[in-house]
């Protein structure tokens, strides 16, 4: 059954025109000036943008997205109905009209931007987003990006667009899972820091590349499903890490590893996908290793609480239990050892 699902997924991606670099990928996140253009539209219910759509604007549940293949835009309401589609200006004009009609004000105050991992969607981050929305006074932006299409430059450009369209936010925090953390670090390294950035929680971050990605980089299924981002985490890591910045604001890392079950292919303590030493990053204010699996760490209640604690107080479990990372020599040397 799993082989059949993989075959179906790969076939769909190939039929969708997945190539090394399409023109739409090159133009991703460009928002051209010009007259607003929208097309005849039925308010269709959508899946919200899974692997082919990237959010470029969030406003109280409404999202403007860009298609990673065609480059066109659409506007979704909080129920994922398509309200409009066309070019950037047309969707922006429609969003402004809806905001005026409904009396929606720009998001102000404290915002946390949540980013999912490679080949996942914003649905994977729903439980932690809901927790933060209900248990804190944060406004949550659960960002969706086409992680298997394009590369880190495109993903960082999407993040840049979302941040640019939060002009009245007074504080911005981040919660990332896996590749989502690398997107933030790439953004910081290529766009710089914003004085509004305050804290970040990294969940299972491959901060030193991925041994598993290096093992799988020549596998046709892996290359097809993960695209350029997967290759950047593998054979292209040496070039990519030069563009990554360590946050200048406070950040914490939650990593998963268990002595009971681990992935013998990548060796060492791991969460089945990322090695423990790959998660560590010098400068972290706090670090916590728990018995979590990579694909579900963001759903753990203890992780939800620890994430909220750090954003609110600057520690994951308590001030006394903080484990700052001052040096990370072991993780740096692991890059030279290979998988």
C-alpha positions as CSV (number, residue, x, y, z in Angstrom):
1,X,0.0,0.0,0.0
2,X,2.8,2.4,0.8
3,X,4.5,1.6,-2.5
4,X,1.3,2.3,-4.3
5,X,0.9,5.6,-2.6
6,X,4.4,6.6,-3.4
7,X,3.9,5.6,-7.1
8,X,0.7,7.6,-7.3
9,X,2.4,10.7,-5.7
10,X,5.4,10.6,-8.0
11,X,3.2,10.1,-11.1
12,X,1.1,13.2,-10.1
13,X,4.2,15.3,-9.6
14,X,5.6,14.3,-12.9
15,X,2.3,15.0,-14.7
16,X,2.2,18.3,-12.9
17,X,5.4,19.3,-14.7
18,X,7.9,19.1,-11.9
19,X,11.3,20.0,-13.4
20,X,14.6,21.1,-12.0
21,X,13.6,24.7,-12.4
22,X,10.5,26.0,-14.2
23,X,9.9,29.6,-15.2
24,X,7.2,29.8,-12.5
25,X,9.7,28.8,-9.9
26,X,12.1,31.5,-11.1
27,X,9.4,34.1,-10.8
28,X,8.0,32.9,-7.5
29,X,7.0,35.6,-5.1
30,X,7.5,38.4,-7.6
31,X,4.6,40.7,-7.3
32,X,4.4,42.7,-10.5
33,X,2.8,46.2,-10.7
34,X,0.1,46.8,-13.2
35,X,-3.6,46.9,-13.5
36,X,-5.5,44.5,-11.3
37,X,-6.6,41.4,-13.2
38,X,-9.1,38.9,-11.9
39,X,-10.9,36.2,-13.8
40,X,-14.5,34.8,-13.7
41,X,-14.7,32.9,-10.4
42,X,-16.9,30.5,-8.6
43,X,-16.3,30.4,-4.9
44,X,-15.0,26.9,-5.0
45,X,-14.0,25.1,-1.8
46,X,-10.3,24.1,-2.0
47,X,-7.9,22.0,0.0
48,X,-6.2,25.3,1.2
49,X,-3.0,24.9,-0.9
50,X,-1.1,21.7,-0.3
51,X,2.1,21.1,-2.3
52,X,1.5,23.6,-5.1
53,X,0.6,26.9,-3.3
54,X,2.5,29.3,-1.2
55,X,1.1,32.0,1.1
56,X,2.3,35.5,0.4
57,X,-0.3,37.5,2.5
58,X,-2.1,36.6,5.7
59,X,-5.0,38.8,7.1
60,X,-7.1,37.3,9.9
61,X,-7.6,34.0,8.2
62,X,-7.7,35.3,4.6
63,X,-4.7,34.3,2.5
64,X,-3.3,35.4,-0.9
65,X,-1.4,32.5,-2.4
66,X,0.8,32.0,-5.4
67,X,0.8,28.8,-7.5
68,X,4.4,27.3,-7.7
69,X,3.8,26.0,-11.2
70,X,1.8,28.7,-13.1
71,X,2.8,31.7,-10.9
72,X,-0.8,33.1,-10.8
73,X,-2.5,34.1,-7.5
74,X,-5.7,33.4,-5.7
75,X,-7.5,34.7,-2.6
76,X,-8.9,32.2,0.0
77,X,-11.2,32.9,2.9
78,X,-10.8,31.3,6.3
79,X,-12.8,28.3,5.1
80,X,-10.4,27.8,2.1
81,X,-13.0,29.0,-0.4
82,X,-11.5,30.7,-3.5
83,X,-12.9,34.2,-3.5
84,X,-10.8,35.5,-6.4
85,X,-7.9,34.6,-8.8
86,X,-5.8,36.4,-11.2
87,X,-2.7,38.5,-10.8
88,X,-1.2,39.9,-7.5
89,X,-2.8,43.3,-7.9
90,X,-6.2,41.8,-8.5
91,X,-6.2,39.6,-5.5
92,X,-4.8,42.3,-3.3
93,X,-7.6,44.7,-4.4
94,X,-10.2,42.0,-3.6
95,X,-8.7,41.4,-0.2
96,X,-8.8,45.1,0.6
97,X,-12.4,45.2,-0.5
98,X,-13.3,42.3,1.7
99,X,-11.4,43.8,4.7
100,X,-13.3,47.1,4.3
101,X,-16.6,45.3,3.9
102,X,-16.1,43.2,7.1
103,X,-14.3,45.9,9.1
104,X,-11.1,43.9,9.4
105,X,-8.2,45.8,10.8
106,X,-4.6,45.0,10.1
107,X,-3.0,42.6,12.5
108,X,-1.3,44.4,15.3
109,X,0.4,43.4,18.6
110,X,2.2,40.1,19.0
111,X,2.4,37.7,16.1
112,X,4.0,34.2,15.8
113,X,4.7,32.8,12.4
114,X,4.6,29.0,12.3
115,X,6.4,27.1,9.4
116,X,6.0,23.4,8.6
117,X,8.7,21.1,7.3
118,X,9.7,19.5,4.0
119,X,6.9,17.8,2.0
120,X,4.4,18.8,4.8
121,X,1.7,21.4,4.8
122,X,0.3,23.9,7.3
123,X,-2.2,21.2,8.4
124,X,0.8,19.4,10.1
125,X,1.2,22.5,12.3
126,X,-2.5,22.9,13.2
127,X,-2.4,21.5,16.7
128,X,0.5,23.6,17.9
129,X,-1.0,26.7,16.1
130,X,-4.3,26.1,17.8
131,X,-2.7,25.7,21.2
132,X,-0.7,29.0,20.8
133,X,-3.9,30.8,19.6
134,X,-5.9,29.6,22.5
135,X,-3.4,29.7,25.4
136,X,-1.5,32.9,24.6
137,X,-2.3,36.4,23.4
138,X,-0.4,35.8,20.2
139,X,-1.9,36.1,16.7
140,X,-0.9,33.0,14.9
141,X,0.1,33.0,11.2
142,X,0.3,29.3,10.1
143,X,2.3,29.7,6.9
144,X,1.9,27.3,4.0
145,X,4.6,27.1,1.4
146,X,5.3,24.7,-1.5
147,X,8.2,23.1,0.2
148,X,8.8,20.5,-2.5
149,X,8.9,23.1,-5.3
150,X,11.6,25.7,-5.7
151,X,14.3,26.1,-3.1
152,X,15.1,28.1,0.0
153,X,15.3,31.4,-1.9
154,X,11.7,31.0,-3.0
155,X,10.6,30.0,0.5
156,X,12.4,32.9,2.1
157,X,10.8,35.2,-0.4
158,X,7.4,34.0,0.7
159,X,8.3,34.6,4.3
160,X,9.5,38.1,3.4
161,X,6.2,38.9,1.7
162,X,4.2,37.7,4.7
163,X,6.3,39.8,7.1
164,X,6.1,42.8,4.8
165,X,2.4,42.6,4.9
166,X,2.3,42.7,8.7
167,X,3.3,46.3,9.1
168,X,1.5,47.0,12.3
169,X,2.7,43.9,14.2
170,X,4.8,45.1,17.1
171,X,6.5,41.7,17.9
172,X,7.2,38.7,15.7
173,X,8.1,35.3,17.0
174,X,8.8,32.1,15.0
175,X,8.0,28.4,15.5
176,X,9.5,26.1,12.9
177,X,9.5,22.4,12.3
178,X,12.4,20.8,10.5
179,X,13.0,22.6,7.1
180,X,10.9,25.5,8.4
181,X,13.7,26.5,10.7
182,X,16.2,26.6,7.8
183,X,13.8,28.8,5.8
184,X,13.9,31.3,8.7
185,X,17.7,31.1,9.0
186,X,18.0,31.6,5.2
187,X,15.7,34.6,5.4
188,X,17.9,36.1,8.2
189,X,21.1,35.4,6.3
190,X,19.8,37.0,3.0
191,X,17.4,39.6,4.2
192,X,18.7,40.6,7.6
193,X,17.1,40.9,11.0
194,X,14.0,43.0,11.9
195,X,13.9,44.8,15.2
196,X,10.5,43.3,15.8
197,X,11.9,39.7,15.9
198,X,11.9,38.5,19.5
199,X,12.1,34.8,20.0
200,X,12.1,31.5,18.1
201,X,11.5,27.8,18.9
202,X,13.1,25.3,16.6
203,X,11.5,21.8,16.5
204,X,13.8,19.0,15.2
205,X,15.8,21.4,13.1
206,X,18.5,20.0,10.7
207,X,20.8,22.9,11.6
208,X,23.8,21.1,10.1
209,X,22.2,19.5,7.0
210,X,20.8,16.1,6.9
211,X,22.6,12.8,6.8
212,X,19.4,11.1,5.7
213,X,19.1,13.6,2.8
214,X,22.6,12.9,1.8
215,X,21.9,9.1,1.7
216,X,18.8,9.6,-0.4
217,X,19.8,12.4,-2.6
218,X,20.2,10.2,-5.7
219,X,17.0,8.3,-5.1
220,X,14.5,9.3,-7.8
221,X,11.5,9.3,-5.5
222,X,13.3,11.5,-2.9
223,X,14.4,13.9,-5.7
224,X,10.9,14.1,-7.2
225,X,9.0,14.5,-3.9
226,X,11.4,16.9,-2.1
227,X,12.6,18.8,-5.1
228,X,15.3,21.5,-4.9
229,X,14.9,21.9,-1.1
230,X,15.8,18.2,-0.6
231,X,18.9,18.6,-2.6
232,X,19.9,21.7,-0.8
233,X,19.8,19.8,2.5
234,X,22.0,17.1,1.0
235,X,24.7,17.6,-1.6
236,X,24.3,21.4,-1.8
237,X,24.5,22.0,2.0
238,X,28.0,23.4,1.9
239,X,26.9,26.2,-0.4
240,X,23.6,26.8,1.5
241,X,25.0,27.0,5.0
242,X,27.0,30.0,4.0
243,X,23.7,31.9,3.5
244,X,22.2,30.8,6.9
245,X,22.3,33.1,9.9
246,X,22.1,32.3,13.5
247,X,19.2,34.3,15.0
248,X,20.4,37.4,16.8
249,X,17.3,37.2,19.0
250,X,16.6,34.5,21.6
251,X,16.0,31.0,20.3
252,X,15.5,27.5,21.7
253,X,15.7,24.0,20.3
254,X,13.5,21.0,21.0
255,X,15.0,17.8,19.6
256,X,13.7,14.2,19.6
257,X,15.8,11.1,20.3
258,X,15.1,7.8,21.9
259,X,17.4,5.0,23.1
260,X,14.5,2.6,22.4
261,X,14.1,3.0,18.7
262,X,16.3,4.9,16.2
263,X,17.1,4.9,12.6
264,X,20.2,2.7,12.1
265,X,20.8,4.0,8.6
266,X,21.9,7.5,9.9
267,X,23.4,6.2,13.1
268,X,23.7,7.9,16.5
269,X,20.8,9.2,18.6
270,X,18.1,10.4,16.2
271,X,14.4,11.0,15.8
272,X,14.2,8.6,12.8
273,X,14.9,11.5,10.4
274,X,17.4,13.9,12.0
275,X,20.4,13.1,14.1
276,X,20.5,14.7,17.6
277,X,23.8,16.5,16.8
278,X,22.3,17.9,13.6
279,X,19.8,19.9,15.7
280,X,22.2,21.7,17.9
281,X,23.2,25.3,17.2
282,X,25.6,27.5,19.2
283,X,23.8,30.5,20.7
284,X,20.6,28.7,21.7
285,X,19.3,30.0,25.0
286,X,17.7,26.7,25.8
287,X,17.8,23.1,24.6
288,X,15.6,20.1,25.4
289,X,15.9,16.6,24.2
290,X,12.8,14.4,24.6
291,X,11.5,11.1,23.4
292,X,9.8,12.5,20.3
293,X,9.6,11.4,16.7
294,X,10.5,13.8,13.9
295,X,7.2,13.6,12.1
296,X,5.0,14.1,15.2
297,X,7.0,16.3,17.6
298,X,4.8,19.3,16.8
299,X,1.8,17.4,18.0
300,X,3.1,16.6,21.5
301,X,1.3,18.4,24.3
302,X,4.6,18.8,26.3
303,X,6.1,20.4,23.2
304,X,3.2,22.8,22.9
305,X,3.6,23.9,26.5
306,X,7.4,24.3,26.2
307,X,7.0,26.3,23.1
308,X,4.6,28.7,24.7
309,X,6.8,28.9,27.8
310,X,9.8,30.0,25.7
311,X,7.9,32.6,23.7
312,X,6.4,34.0,26.9
313,X,9.3,33.6,29.4
314,X,12.5,32.7,27.5
315,X,12.8,29.1,28.9
316,X,11.3,25.8,27.8
317,X,10.6,24.1,31.1
318,X,11.9,26.4,33.8
319,X,14.6,29.0,34.3
320,X,16.5,26.5,36.5
321,X,16.4,23.8,33.8
322,X,17.6,25.9,30.9
323,X,20.4,24.2,28.9
324,X,22.0,26.9,26.7
325,X,24.3,25.8,23.9
326,X,27.6,27.8,24.0
327,X,29.6,25.7,21.5
328,X,28.7,23.3,18.9
329,X,32.0,21.8,17.8
330,X,30.6,18.2,17.8
331,X,27.9,19.1,15.4
332,X,30.2,20.9,13.0
333,X,32.6,17.9,12.9
334,X,29.8,15.5,12.2
335,X,29.4,17.2,8.8
336,X,32.8,15.9,7.8
337,X,32.1,12.3,8.9
338,X,29.4,11.7,6.3
339,X,26.3,9.5,6.9
